[in-house]
Amino acid sequence: MQARMKSPAIVIPDAMTAIKSLNEAVQQGGVPQRTLDLVHLRASQINGCSVCLGAATKARKDGETDERLFTLPGWRDTPYFSDAERAALALTEAVTRLSDRTDPVPDEIWDEAAQHYDEKGMAALVLWIATVNVFNRVNVATRQVPGEWAHQRRE
Protein backbone atom coordinates (compact mmCIF):
# COMPACT_ATOMS: atom_id res chain seq x y z
CA MET A 1 0.00 0.00 0.00
CA GLN A 2 1.22 3.48 -0.79
CA ALA A 3 -0.21 6.77 0.42
CA ARG A 4 -1.70 9.07 -2.19
CA MET A 5 0.10 11.98 -0.57
CA LYS A 6 1.67 13.01 2.70
CA SER A 7 -0.82 13.46 5.48
CA PRO A 8 -2.68 16.75 4.92
CA ALA A 9 -1.87 17.63 8.53
CA ILE A 10 1.81 17.58 7.57
CA VAL A 11 1.30 19.42 4.28
CA ILE A 12 -0.64 22.14 6.13
CA PRO A 13 1.07 22.32 9.55
CA ASP A 14 -1.48 24.75 11.01
CA ALA A 15 -4.06 21.98 10.65
CA MET A 16 -2.02 19.76 12.96
CA THR A 17 -1.70 22.62 15.43
CA ALA A 18 -5.48 23.02 15.46
CA ILE A 19 -6.05 19.28 15.88
CA LYS A 20 -3.55 19.12 18.76
CA SER A 21 -5.30 22.04 20.45
CA LEU A 22 -8.64 20.29 20.10
CA ASN A 23 -7.16 17.10 21.56
CA GLU A 24 -5.84 19.04 24.55
CA ALA A 25 -9.23 20.69 25.06
CA VAL A 26 -11.00 17.31 25.02
CA GLN A 27 -8.72 16.13 27.83
CA GLN A 28 -10.25 18.84 30.04
CA GLY A 29 -13.73 17.31 29.75
CA GLY A 30 -13.30 14.78 32.52
CA VAL A 31 -13.96 11.69 30.39
CA PRO A 32 -11.65 8.83 31.41
CA GLN A 33 -8.78 8.22 28.99
CA ARG A 34 -9.77 4.57 28.66
CA THR A 35 -13.21 5.66 27.43
CA LEU A 36 -11.67 8.10 24.95
CA ASP A 37 -9.43 5.30 23.70
CA LEU A 38 -12.44 3.00 23.21
CA VAL A 39 -14.31 5.76 21.36
CA HIS A 40 -11.29 6.31 19.11
CA LEU A 41 -11.02 2.64 18.30
CA ARG A 42 -14.73 2.09 17.72
CA ALA A 43 -15.10 5.02 15.31
CA SER A 44 -11.93 3.89 13.53
CA GLN A 45 -13.29 0.34 13.19
CA ILE A 46 -16.49 1.70 11.65
CA ASN A 47 -14.59 3.93 9.25
CA GLY A 48 -11.93 1.35 8.38
CA CYS A 49 -9.03 3.61 9.33
CA SER A 50 -6.03 1.30 9.61
CA VAL A 51 -3.78 4.12 10.85
CA CYS A 52 -6.11 4.93 13.74
CA LEU A 53 -6.65 1.28 14.58
CA GLY A 54 -3.05 1.44 15.71
CA ALA A 55 -4.51 3.36 18.66
CA ALA A 56 -5.06 -0.06 20.20
CA THR A 57 -1.38 0.04 21.09
CA LYS A 58 -1.89 3.31 22.98
CA ALA A 59 -4.99 1.91 24.67
CA ARG A 60 -2.99 -1.09 25.91
CA LYS A 61 -0.35 1.24 27.31
CA ASP A 62 -3.15 3.13 29.09
CA GLY A 63 -4.14 -0.14 30.78
CA GLU A 64 -6.72 -1.54 28.37
CA THR A 65 -7.05 -5.32 28.29
CA ASP A 66 -6.83 -7.53 25.23
CA GLU A 67 -10.20 -9.01 26.16
CA ARG A 68 -11.93 -5.62 25.88
CA LEU A 69 -10.00 -4.60 22.78
CA PHE A 70 -10.81 -7.83 20.95
CA THR A 71 -14.51 -7.70 21.84
CA LEU A 72 -15.00 -3.98 21.17
CA PRO A 73 -16.87 -4.54 17.88
CA GLY A 74 -19.38 -6.64 19.83
CA TRP A 75 -19.57 -4.35 22.86
CA ARG A 76 -23.37 -4.70 23.13
CA ASP A 77 -23.11 -8.46 23.65
CA THR A 78 -20.22 -8.67 26.10
CA PRO A 79 -20.05 -8.08 29.86
CA TYR A 80 -16.73 -6.23 29.72
CA PHE A 81 -17.89 -2.62 29.43
CA SER A 82 -19.45 -0.34 32.03
CA ASP A 83 -22.79 1.36 31.47
CA ALA A 84 -20.98 4.68 30.97
CA GLU A 85 -18.67 3.15 28.36
CA ARG A 86 -21.64 1.55 26.60
CA ALA A 87 -23.36 4.93 26.46
CA ALA A 88 -20.22 6.54 25.02
CA LEU A 89 -19.89 3.76 22.44
CA ALA A 90 -23.54 4.06 21.39
CA LEU A 91 -23.06 7.82 20.99
CA THR A 92 -19.88 7.17 19.00
CA GLU A 93 -21.67 4.86 16.59
CA ALA A 94 -24.58 7.28 16.12
CA VAL A 95 -22.38 10.34 15.52
CA THR A 96 -20.05 8.39 13.23
CA ARG A 97 -22.92 6.95 11.16
CA LEU A 98 -24.99 10.10 10.73
CA SER A 99 -26.48 9.10 7.39
CA ASP A 100 -27.62 5.65 8.53
CA ARG A 101 -30.92 6.79 10.06
CA THR A 102 -33.48 9.53 9.72
CA ASP A 103 -32.84 10.61 13.31
CA PRO A 104 -29.03 10.30 13.37
CA VAL A 105 -28.59 10.75 17.13
CA PRO A 106 -31.87 9.71 18.76
CA ASP A 107 -32.85 11.16 22.12
CA GLU A 108 -32.56 7.75 23.77
CA ILE A 109 -28.87 7.51 22.82
CA TRP A 110 -28.17 11.11 23.82
CA ASP A 111 -30.11 10.85 27.08
CA GLU A 112 -28.36 7.62 28.07
CA ALA A 113 -24.96 9.23 27.58
CA ALA A 114 -26.10 12.35 29.46
CA GLN A 115 -26.95 10.15 32.46
CA HIS A 116 -23.28 9.22 32.73
CA TYR A 117 -21.51 12.40 31.64
CA ASP A 118 -22.14 15.99 32.67
CA GLU A 119 -22.33 18.78 30.10
CA LYS A 120 -18.55 19.17 29.99
CA GLY A 121 -18.12 15.43 29.53
CA MET A 122 -20.75 15.36 26.78
CA ALA A 123 -18.99 18.25 25.05
CA ALA A 124 -15.69 16.37 25.29
CA LEU A 125 -17.25 13.19 23.90
CA VAL A 126 -18.90 14.94 20.95
CA LEU A 127 -15.72 16.88 20.14
CA TRP A 128 -13.60 13.72 20.45
CA ILE A 129 -15.92 11.68 18.23
CA ALA A 130 -15.84 14.46 15.62
CA THR A 131 -12.05 14.72 15.86
CA VAL A 132 -11.57 10.97 15.44
CA ASN A 133 -13.83 11.10 12.40
CA VAL A 134 -11.61 13.86 10.97
CA PHE A 135 -8.54 11.65 11.51
CA ASN A 136 -10.34 8.69 9.92
CA ARG A 137 -11.55 10.58 6.87
CA VAL A 138 -8.19 12.23 6.21
CA ASN A 139 -6.29 8.96 6.60
CA VAL A 140 -8.70 6.86 4.55
CA ALA A 141 -9.10 9.42 1.74
CA THR A 142 -5.34 9.82 1.33
CA ARG A 143 -4.61 6.12 1.97
CA GLN A 144 -2.18 6.77 4.78
CA VAL A 145 -0.07 3.76 5.70
CA PRO A 146 0.10 2.66 9.34
CA GLY A 147 3.49 3.44 10.84
CA GLU A 148 4.45 5.99 8.18
CA TRP A 149 3.45 9.06 10.20
CA ALA A 150 6.83 9.50 11.89
CA HIS A 151 8.63 9.02 8.58
CA GLN A 152 6.55 11.74 6.89
CA ARG A 153 7.25 14.19 9.71
CA ARG A 154 11.01 13.79 9.25
CA GLU A 155 10.95 14.46 5.49
Contacts in CASP RR format, 6 or more apart in sequence:
PFRMAT RR
TARGET T0000
AUTHOR 0000-0000-0000
METHOD contacts of the structure
MODEL  1
MQARMKSPAIVIPDAMTAIKSLNEAVQQGGVPQRTLDLVHLRASQINGCS
VCLGAATKARKDGETDERLFTLPGWRDTPYFSDAERAALALTEAVTRLSD
RTDPVPDEIWDEAAQHYDEKGMAALVLWIATVNVFNRVNVATRQVPGEWA
HQRRE
1 143 0 8 1.000
1 145 0 8 1.000
2 143 0 8 1.000
2 145 0 8 1.000
3 142 0 8 1.000
3 143 0 8 1.000
3 144 0 8 1.000
3 145 0 8 1.000
3 148 0 8 1.000
4 141 0 8 1.000
4 142 0 8 1.000
4 143 0 8 1.000
5 11 0 8 1.000
5 142 0 8 1.000
6 152 0 8 1.000
6 155 0 8 1.000
7 138 0 8 1.000
7 139 0 8 1.000
7 142 0 8 1.000
7 144 0 8 1.000
7 149 0 8 1.000
7 152 0 8 1.000
8 15 0 8 1.000
8 138 0 8 1.000
8 142 0 8 1.000
9 15 0 8 1.000
9 16 0 8 1.000
9 19 0 8 1.000
9 138 0 8 1.000
10 16 0 8 1.000
10 152 0 8 1.000
10 153 0 8 1.000
19 131 0 8 1.000
19 134 0 8 1.000
19 135 0 8 1.000
22 127 0 8 1.000
22 131 0 8 1.000
23 131 0 8 1.000
25 124 0 8 1.000
25 127 0 8 1.000
26 36 0 8 1.000
26 124 0 8 1.000
26 127 0 8 1.000
26 128 0 8 1.000
26 131 0 8 1.000
27 124 0 8 1.000
28 120 0 8 1.000
28 124 0 8 1.000
29 120 0 8 1.000
29 121 0 8 1.000
29 123 0 8 1.000
29 124 0 8 1.000
30 120 0 8 1.000
30 121 0 8 1.000
30 124 0 8 1.000
31 88 0 8 1.000
31 117 0 8 1.000
31 121 0 8 1.000
31 124 0 8 1.000
31 125 0 8 1.000
31 128 0 8 1.000
33 62 0 8 1.000
34 59 0 8 1.000
34 62 0 8 1.000
34 63 0 8 1.000
34 64 0 8 1.000
34 85 0 8 1.000
35 84 0 8 1.000
35 85 0 8 1.000
35 88 0 8 1.000
36 124 0 8 1.000
36 128 0 8 1.000
37 55 0 8 1.000
37 58 0 8 1.000
37 59 0 8 1.000
37 62 0 8 1.000
37 64 0 8 1.000
38 59 0 8 1.000
38 64 0 8 1.000
38 68 0 8 1.000
38 72 0 8 1.000
38 81 0 8 1.000
38 85 0 8 1.000
38 88 0 8 1.000
38 89 0 8 1.000
39 88 0 8 1.000
39 89 0 8 1.000
39 92 0 8 1.000
39 125 0 8 1.000
39 128 0 8 1.000
39 129 0 8 1.000
39 132 0 8 1.000
40 52 0 8 1.000
40 55 0 8 1.000
40 59 0 8 1.000
40 128 0 8 1.000
40 132 0 8 1.000
41 52 0 8 1.000
41 53 0 8 1.000
41 55 0 8 1.000
41 56 0 8 1.000
41 59 0 8 1.000
41 69 0 8 1.000
41 72 0 8 1.000
42 72 0 8 1.000
42 73 0 8 1.000
42 75 0 8 1.000
42 89 0 8 1.000
42 92 0 8 1.000
42 93 0 8 1.000
42 96 0 8 1.000
43 52 0 8 1.000
43 92 0 8 1.000
43 96 0 8 1.000
43 129 0 8 1.000
43 132 0 8 1.000
43 133 0 8 1.000
43 136 0 8 1.000
44 52 0 8 1.000
44 53 0 8 1.000
44 55 0 8 1.000
44 132 0 8 1.000
44 135 0 8 1.000
44 136 0 8 1.000
45 53 0 8 1.000
45 72 0 8 1.000
45 73 0 8 1.000
46 93 0 8 1.000
46 96 0 8 1.000
46 97 0 8 1.000
47 96 0 8 1.000
47 133 0 8 1.000
47 136 0 8 1.000
47 137 0 8 1.000
47 140 0 8 1.000
48 136 0 8 1.000
48 140 0 8 1.000
49 135 0 8 1.000
49 136 0 8 1.000
49 139 0 8 1.000
49 140 0 8 1.000
50 139 0 8 1.000
50 145 0 8 1.000
50 146 0 8 1.000
51 135 0 8 1.000
51 139 0 8 1.000
51 144 0 8 1.000
51 145 0 8 1.000
51 146 0 8 1.000
51 147 0 8 1.000
51 149 0 8 1.000
52 132 0 8 1.000
52 135 0 8 1.000
52 136 0 8 1.000
52 139 0 8 1.000
53 146 0 8 1.000
54 146 0 8 1.000
56 64 0 8 1.000
56 69 0 8 1.000
59 69 0 8 1.000
60 66 0 8 1.000
60 69 0 8 1.000
65 80 0 8 1.000
67 80 0 8 1.000
68 80 0 8 1.000
68 81 0 8 1.000
71 78 0 8 1.000
71 80 0 8 1.000
72 89 0 8 1.000
75 81 0 8 1.000
75 85 0 8 1.000
75 86 0 8 1.000
75 89 0 8 1.000
76 86 0 8 1.000
81 89 0 8 1.000
83 116 0 8 1.000
84 116 0 8 1.000
84 117 0 8 1.000
87 109 0 8 1.000
87 112 0 8 1.000
87 113 0 8 1.000
87 115 0 8 1.000
87 116 0 8 1.000
87 117 0 8 1.000
88 113 0 8 1.000
88 116 0 8 1.000
88 117 0 8 1.000
88 125 0 8 1.000
90 109 0 8 1.000
90 112 0 8 1.000
90 113 0 8 1.000
91 105 0 8 1.000
91 109 0 8 1.000
91 110 0 8 1.000
91 113 0 8 1.000
91 125 0 8 1.000
91 126 0 8 1.000
91 129 0 8 1.000
92 125 0 8 1.000
92 129 0 8 1.000
94 101 0 8 1.000
94 104 0 8 1.000
94 105 0 8 1.000
94 106 0 8 1.000
94 109 0 8 1.000
95 104 0 8 1.000
95 105 0 8 1.000
95 126 0 8 1.000
95 129 0 8 1.000
95 130 0 8 1.000
95 133 0 8 1.000
96 129 0 8 1.000
96 132 0 8 1.000
96 133 0 8 1.000
97 104 0 8 1.000
98 104 0 8 1.000
98 105 0 8 1.000
113 122 0 8 1.000
113 125 0 8 1.000
114 122 0 8 1.000
117 124 0 8 1.000
117 125 0 8 1.000
138 144 0 8 1.000
END
